[in-house]
Amino acid sequence: MPIPMAVARFNRRVTNPLLGGLSKRAPGMATILHRGRKSGKTYQTPMMIFDTDDGWVMALTYGSKVDWVRNLVAAEGGEMIHRRKRVLLDRPRLISEAEGMALIPAIVRAVLRTMGVTEFLRVDKAPDSI
């Protein structure tokens, strides 16, 4: 895992609430809405996202074992707020490092390689999204 989980815990409590409003409207960012697998509670996680032909890809800087990824995969989808619009997400799936890196802009690839990021999540835009 490239970034230590202590940083993830700090970000969950401090940074994510600060980025929440910005991530809902800034290009290249979104707020992922996901429901807890056990609690059923709705959570919001700000993320950098990268457009694909049929959806988006996200670099998993903390790895694939984090709750928001596990929640999306278990639910087989979720929602996000992107550019102030709510979008339904479909078919969340882990993809290979090669596939993920190919979908990310070159400048970002260089940073991700430096950080040791090797895992990516790809999601499709649900057919019934506006």
C-alpha positions as CSV (number, residue, x, y, z in Angstrom):
1,M,0.0,0.0,0.0
2,P,1.7,3.2,-1.2
3,I,0.3,5.6,1.5
4,P,0.2,4.5,5.2
5,M,-3.2,3.9,6.7
6,A,-2.5,6.5,9.4
7,V,-2.6,9.1,6.6
8,A,-5.9,7.7,5.4
9,R,-7.4,8.0,8.9
10,F,-6.3,11.6,9.2
11,N,-7.7,12.4,5.7
12,R,-11.0,10.7,6.5
13,R,-11.4,12.9,9.6
14,V,-9.8,16.2,8.6
15,T,-9.0,16.5,4.9
16,N,-12.1,14.9,3.4
17,P,-14.6,17.1,5.1
18,L,-12.6,20.2,3.9
19,L,-12.5,18.9,0.3
20,G,-16.1,17.7,0.3
21,G,-17.6,20.9,-1.1
22,L,-14.8,21.5,-3.6
23,S,-14.9,17.9,-4.9
24,K,-18.5,18.2,-5.9
25,R,-17.9,20.9,-8.4
26,A,-14.2,20.9,-9.4
27,P,-13.2,19.4,-12.7
28,G,-11.3,16.1,-12.2
29,M,-12.8,15.6,-8.8
30,A,-16.0,14.0,-7.5
31,T,-17.6,12.9,-4.2
32,I,-18.3,9.2,-4.1
33,L,-21.4,8.3,-2.3
34,H,-21.4,4.8,-0.9
35,R,-23.4,2.8,1.7
36,G,-21.6,0.9,4.5
37,R,-21.7,-2.9,4.0
38,K,-22.6,-3.6,7.6
39,S,-23.9,-0.3,9.0
40,G,-26.0,0.7,6.0
41,K,-24.9,4.3,6.7
42,T,-24.2,6.6,3.7
43,Y,-20.7,7.9,3.4
44,Q,-19.1,10.6,1.2
45,T,-15.5,10.3,-0.1
46,P,-13.8,13.0,-2.2
47,M,-11.8,11.5,-5.1
48,M,-9.8,12.5,-8.1
49,I,-11.4,10.9,-11.1
50,F,-10.4,10.5,-14.8
51,D,-12.8,10.2,-17.6
52,T,-13.0,7.1,-19.8
53,D,-15.3,6.5,-22.8
54,D,-18.0,4.9,-20.7
55,G,-17.2,6.1,-17.1
56,W,-14.3,6.9,-14.9
57,V,-11.1,5.5,-13.4
58,M,-9.7,6.3,-10.0
59,A,-6.2,5.6,-8.7
60,L,-6.4,3.8,-5.4
61,T,-3.6,5.6,-3.5
62,Y,-4.4,3.7,-0.3
63,G,-5.0,0.3,-2.1
64,S,-8.2,-1.6,-2.8
65,K,-8.9,-2.7,0.8
66,V,-10.3,0.7,1.9
67,D,-14.0,0.8,2.9
68,W,-15.3,3.0,0.1
69,V,-13.9,0.6,-2.6
70,R,-15.2,-2.5,-0.8
71,N,-18.6,-0.8,-0.3
72,L,-18.9,0.1,-4.0
73,V,-17.8,-3.3,-5.2
74,A,-20.1,-5.1,-2.8
75,A,-23.1,-3.0,-3.8
76,E,-22.2,-3.4,-7.5
77,G,-22.4,0.4,-7.9
78,G,-23.1,3.6,-6.1
79,E,-23.4,7.3,-6.9
80,M,-21.2,10.3,-7.2
81,I,-21.6,14.0,-7.3
82,H,-19.5,15.3,-10.2
83,R,-19.7,18.9,-11.4
84,R,-22.8,19.4,-9.1
85,K,-24.7,16.6,-10.8
86,R,-25.6,13.3,-9.2
87,V,-24.5,10.3,-11.4
88,L,-25.2,6.6,-10.9
89,L,-22.2,4.3,-11.0
90,D,-22.3,0.8,-12.4
91,R,-19.9,-2.2,-12.5
92,P,-17.2,-1.0,-10.2
93,R,-14.2,-3.3,-10.8
94,L,-10.5,-3.4,-10.0
95,I,-8.4,-3.2,-13.1
96,S,-4.7,-4.0,-13.7
97,E,-2.0,-1.5,-13.2
98,A,-1.3,-1.4,-17.0
99,E,-4.9,-0.7,-17.8
100,G,-5.2,1.9,-15.1
101,M,-2.1,3.8,-16.0
102,A,-3.1,3.8,-19.7
103,L,-6.3,5.6,-18.8
104,I,-4.6,8.3,-16.7
105,P,-2.9,11.5,-18.1
106,A,0.9,11.2,-18.5
107,I,1.8,13.8,-15.9
108,V,-0.4,12.0,-13.3
109,R,1.0,8.6,-14.3
110,A,4.5,9.9,-13.3
111,V,3.3,11.0,-9.9
112,L,1.4,7.8,-9.3
113,R,4.5,5.7,-10.2
114,T,6.6,7.7,-7.8
115,M,4.0,7.0,-5.1
116,G,4.0,3.3,-5.9
117,V,0.3,3.2,-6.8
118,T,-0.5,-0.1,-8.6
119,E,-4.3,-0.4,-8.1
120,F,-7.1,1.2,-9.9
121,L,-10.9,1.2,-9.8
122,R,-13.0,1.6,-13.0
123,V,-16.7,2.4,-12.9
124,D,-19.2,2.8,-15.7
125,K,-21.8,5.5,-15.9
126,A,-25.1,3.7,-15.3
127,P,-27.4,3.6,-18.3
128,D,-30.2,5.4,-16.5
129,S,-28.0,8.3,-15.4
130,I,-28.8,11.7,-16.9
